């Protein structure tokens, strides 16, 4: 449809409809592109109906009798367009707006023969409609016209694998329909700053409840609405104001049209001569708190509402309003992370000042949230926080009112980390090919699993993070990937009994195995000296575990309090149906896939060698052996990491599905086109189902026929996630246990997003409710991350970055406590051990003295103090016997008899139940 003249067909402010017949060929979405070229035509709705009674072609059913899919060409290169705002505002009104397009999260799943990560070598941006190349490179800036423009990103990796994806860029004018209303506490004058603001479709507020809730209240407040009135023709226009208990004023082009006051309900009217076009207008209503309930409506003289089509307001002139900040106080040092909440943060360039000093690291999250790092305070006291919106356009945006922020001289240090990496002795980043997993050993070494076959045990200087010695393990098997590591807390002797998950990823494409080779997952045990290696494979503990013909595998090792091993077998399918699923490997779900598994590995007679009646048809396969391995929780698509929190609850991340990677199961006999869902945080309970179907197990558990989206609430047979994380590739999860920052971070969960070769990643902090069954808050922690995480006893977070071939270090940044404060316990690692005692622990802190210190765990002496650091900051000892299940504190006593203060949080060391 070209040049549709709505005014000619339906006149002003009236809807017009059009119908047309189109032929839709193939599967996928129907893309409609509409462009407004004159004034402000708006689409109110679209109805799609079949032109005839013919039934549409049904989706493939994906039943057990379906023909098996062909050997897939798995995707290696993965194009990802970084998130774009829903709309971009053309602030200067020139009909176009520069938009930054970036692909920093794009990556490749390809690894070289030596285990190092592949890389992307080409980024090309094109306009979908024309095929025109609009940019090349990982990040480009492109001028887009008003309207919606579909863009395509095509990436190529160093193995000549190609991937593409699309996104929509929508540019809107700064004008939008309706009016924008500011609210003030009390009878405010023109110099006052608003305390709240909200847009409205019209100027009808017939009851007190019609006004928005906010700090202004609904009694004794002032409302000021600004808008542009669109006069369709030259003429005389009459307006009427109906109001109660207060004063009302309407001006247009600075001319008073209506002005009146009353103690009760009243009505006032006025007229004005207007030329056709747009006219600046303001309505002001001041409510008298002693009178009747607030109400005001401004209409045309005949009583007809001022429709949204006749009113517009301009985002470029909005005054920002701060409604709150959190936290409202902090220490004098720079770096306290502060969230500024409010309304009207429309422009991309926003500045936040603390007492006139600009904050740093400003991140805008829509029009209601800014996150900043507070500047250093000159002295203790309260300063004003102010937001200024706008950029290079004169008069753009405005200046908010102020809120108070208090600098406290005695406040705890801000939560702050410094980014670095494990270093080689020459000062360069320590190179490790394809690091995929991490665990800290009871011997104090850092153990890193690799994409290709081996594990490195690194001796690291805890002050400089320099690797001073390296042990490379025996191969865990040709081309096998190590995706998770965990030390057995029940191990005797030196305690070095390392469990590692190993999987043959992409076994069809890379290794030319048949699709039936999905049962290749294992968990092996490694010990120092085994087989004559510095770290050798002692035995295979579990075998026959499911692995996708992609990169969903055996991972997320954890121990429950009873000493049973927990692990995840990732899902084989995108959304439960092996239909159109070749890009994810082309294999159906199996008896143990898409689940948290439990294995009582220390039980007498334990058998972890899983067998099946057959593996040719994954969907109909049955487990016939290895009954020591069972399903603990089902419906998990790809949980890459889990943690048992000291509150006794198990949590895990779970990666959401992707459009184009396979159908969604609709019951056990049909499917539909899959779609993208964001990742989620799960509160994992035995026997629960979390929404990813498994048609194999659904033969015995009908819950597992149905897919549930990340936004669905819990219902009979389905447990909803604890949180929708809103991002993809959120993999790592851990509990922070260090006693730093006044304990403000202790016991919070940390979540990490996958960091590709070009992206920094992101790490969040999650505060849980006291009962552990809800999330109180999710906040940014730092703007970088790795695949998984491990915390050192000194509070540093280590994270392998497989596509950067290094291990990231987030080092805690805080001033050393004064020596006069006595010994300070920062942390203990590992922070969990068996109730019978005997586990080696490392205690880290400050001012442990020049001699040999002593320590108690839960009041009992930690025995055999050894490995005392020369700088008096750490030592090792052997944990005493404790009360099963108790979470206890660690106390250090120097050789001079000085005793450390009580640590924050609920405790430092957690005894298992056995």
C-alpha positions, 0 to 999 in steps of 0.5 A, a space after each residue: 500500500 503506497 501513499 495512504 491518505 488517512 485524512 482524505 478518507 476518514 478526516 481528522 482524528 478518525 480511524 481508517 482501515 485497509 484490507 489487502 490479500 498477501 500470499 505467505 510462503 514458507 515458515 517463519 514470521 510475517 514481517 510488516 513494515 509501516 512508515 509514517 511520512 506526514 504528521 503522526 499517522 498511527 497504527 491502532 491494530 492489525 487483524 490477520 485472517 485466512 482468506 479461505 477455509 483451507 486449513 494451514 499446514 500443521 506443524 511437524 508432530 515430532 512423535 516417536 515414529 518421525 524419521 530421524 533428522 539428517 546428520 546436522 551441520 552444527 552452528 559454530 559461528 554465532 552472530 549476536 546483535 547486542 541489545 538495542 533500545 525498543 525505540 531511538 528518539 530523533 532528538 534534533 528533529 532532522 528526520 534521522 538518528 545515529 544509532 550504534 550497532 555492536 556485536 560484542 557478544 558474537 562468538 564462535 563455538 569453534 576450537 582449534 586442534 590445540 584446544 584454543 578458541 577460534 575467533 570471528 574474522 568478519 562482521 558485515 551489516 546490511 539493510 534487510 530490505 535492500 541488501 545494502 551494506 551499511 557497515 563493516 566491523 564489530 561496532 558501527 554507527 549508522 544514521 537511520 531514518 524515522 520508522 523501522 529498519 531491519 538490519 542483518 549481521 553476518 559473521 564469519 569465523 576463522 574456520 569459514 563458518 558463517 552465521 547471521 541474525 537480524 534486528 529491528 531499529 526503530 527511530 521515532 520523533 521526539 514528539 509523542 501523543 498525549 500530554 506530559 504531567 509534572 507533580 509537585 508537593 503542595 501549592 508549588 510555584 513556577 520555581 519549584 522542581 517536580 517530585 514526580 511525572 507521568 505521561 497521559 493520553 488525555 487530560 481527564 482526571 475525574 477522581 482522585 484515584 485517576 491521578 498517578 501515585 507518587 511522593 506528591 500524594 493525592 491531596 494538596 498537590 499541584 499538577 502541571 501538564 505540558 503539551 502541544 495542541 494540534 489545531 486542524 484549521 484556523 478558527 476559534 477554539 473553546 475549552 472547558 475545565 471541570 475541577 474541584 477544590 482548588 485552582 485551574 489554569 490553561 494557557 496556550 501560546 502563553 495566553 490565558 484561556 481558562 483560569 478559575 478557583 473554587 472550594 467545591 466542584 466547579 466548571 470554567 471555560 474560555 476561548 482562543 483564536 488559533 491558526 492551524 498547526 501546533 500550539 504550546 499549552 500548559 494546564 495547572 491544577 492546584 488542589 486545596 487539601 482542606 476541600 473536596 477530593 481532587 479532580 480535574 478534566 480539561 475538554 473542548 467546550 462541548 465536553 468532548 475529550 481532547 483525544 490523544 491525536 490532538 495532543 503531543 508532548 516533546 521528549 526533548 524538553 522533559 525535565 528529569 525527576 529523581 524519585 529515589 537513590 539506593 544506597 543513600 549513603 556511602 564512604 568517602 572513597 570513590 566507587 560506591 555503586 548508586 542506583 538513581 531511580 526516577 522518570 524522564 531520563 529520555 536522552 542518551 547523554 545523562 549526567 549525575 552529579 554529587 555536590 556538583 562533582 560528576 559521577 562516573 560509569 553512568 549506565 542508562 537503563 531505559 527512562 527510569 533508571 541510572 546506575 553510577 559510581 559516586 565520586 569521592 567525598 571531600 568530607 563527611 556530610 550530605 550533598 545534593 544529587 542532581 540529574 541533567 539530561 540532554 546532550 549537544 542540542 541547546 535547550 535539550 532536556 533539563 535539570 532535576 530537583 535534588 535528593 540527598 546523599 550522605 558521605 560517612 567517614 565511618 561507613 564501610 568501604 564501597 563494594 569495588 573490584 579491580 579487573 586483572 588476570 592470572 599473570 605469567 612471570 613476564 607480566 603478561 596474561 597467563 596463557 591457557 588454551 580454552 579454559 572452561 572450568 575452575 575449582 580451588 583445591 584444598 592445597 591452595 592451588 587453582 585448578 583449571 579444566 580445559 576444552 581439550 583433554 587436560 586440567 592445569 593445577 596452578 600455584 598462584 601468588 595470592 598477592 600478585 596473581 602470578 602463576 609460579 608453577 604449573 602441573 598439566 594433568 594426564 589427558 582425560 580422553 581424546 578430544 574430551 572437554 572438561 566442563 566442571 570440576 569439584 573436589 570431594 569433601 569426603 576425601 581423606 589424606 591430602 584431600 586432593 580427590 578431584 572430580 571432572 566432567 568430561 564430554 565429547 562435544 559435537 561428536 557427529 561433526 567433529 569426530 564423525 561418530 553416529 548420532 547414537 553416540 550421545 551416551 559419551 559423558 563421564 565423571 572421572 576422578 583424578 589424584 596427584 601421582 596417579 599413573 605417574 602423572 602430577 595429576 592423573 586419572 585414577 578411575 571413571 566414577 560415572 559413565 553413560 551420561 547424555 551429551 548433546 551433538 552440540 555443546 550441552 553436556 555434563 557439567 555443574 558439579 556440586 555436593 549436597 549436605 549428605 555427601 551425594 554428588 549433584 550434576 547437570 546433564 544438559 538438554 539435547 533439544 532447543 525446546 523439547 521437540 527434536 523437530 527443525 533441531 539440526 542446529 542444536 545437534 539433531 538428537 532427541 531427549 534421553 532418559 537422563 538429559 535435561 535434568 539435575 542428576 543425583 549420585 550417592 557416590 559414597 554409598 556401599 555398592 554404588 554403580 554409576 556406569 549407566 547403560 541403556 537398552 539401545 541408543 539408536 532412538 534416543 526418544 524411546 531409549 530406557 535406562 537398564 543399568 547404573 541405577 546409582 544415577 537418578 533424576 533429582 530435578 527435571 525440565 532444565 534446558 542447560 544449567 551450566 552451574 549450580 551452588 548449594 547456598 549456606 541457607 541449605 538451598 540449591 540454585 542454578 542458572 539455566 540458558 534459554 532457547 533460541 529461535 531457529 534452533 528447534 521447535 517447541 513441544 506442544 504436548 508429546 505429539 505436536 510442536 510449533 516454531 521455537 522462539 527465543 527466551 532469556 536465561 533464568 535463575 532456578 531454585 532447584 528442588 528434588 522432584 520439581 519440573 522447570 519447564 523444558 520438555 523431555 518426551 522420553 521421560 514424559 512416557 512416565 511423567 506427563 508434566 514433561 510433555 509441555 514447555 513453560 516459558 520463563 514468564 509463566 507463574 508456578 502451577 500444578 506440576 510446574 515450578 517457575 524460575 526464581 528470576 527471569 534474568 533478562 539476558 542470554 548466556 548467564 552461566 556461572 553462579 556462586 555464593 560470595 563468602 568473604 567478610 569484606 565491604 562490611 559484609 555487604 556482599 556476604 551470602 549473596 549470589 554472584 551470576 556471570 554472563 559468558 564473555 566472548 573474545 570481544 565482549 567484557 561480559 557482566 557479573 551481577 549480585 543477587 540478594 535472596 530473601 531470608 527464607 531463600 525462596 525469593 529474590 529481593 534484588 539483582 544489581 550490577 557488580 562489575 562489567 566483566 565476567 568469565 564462564 564460571 567463577 570461584 572465590 579465593 579465601 581472600 575475596 577475589 573472584 577468578 573466572 576462566 574466559 575460554 575465548 580469551 584463553 586466560 583466567 580473569 581475576 576480579 580483585 577486591 579493592 579496599 584499604 587494609 584495616 589498621 594494625 590497631 584493629 587487631 587480626 581480621 578474618 577475610 575468609 576461609 577456603 574451602 568454606 564447607 567440610 565433613 562433620 567429622 572434621 579433617 578437611 584442610 582449610 586456608 584462613 586469610 585475613 590481616 594482622 595475624 602476627 609475626 609468630 604462629 597464630 591459632 584459630 577456632 572453627 565453631 569454638 573448637 581448635 583448628 589443628 596442625 597450623 602450617 604454611 603460615 605466610 611471611 606477611 602474616 596474612 594466611 595459614 592452613 590448618 585442619 578443621 575440627 569435628 563439628 555439629 552436622 549442618 552447623 554454620 559457624 564462625 572462624 576466630 584467629 588468635 595471634 601469638 600475642 593473644 589478640 583475638 579477631 572480631 566477630 565476622 559479619 553474616 551468618 557464619 564462615 564455615 559450614 559443616 556437612 551432615 556427615 
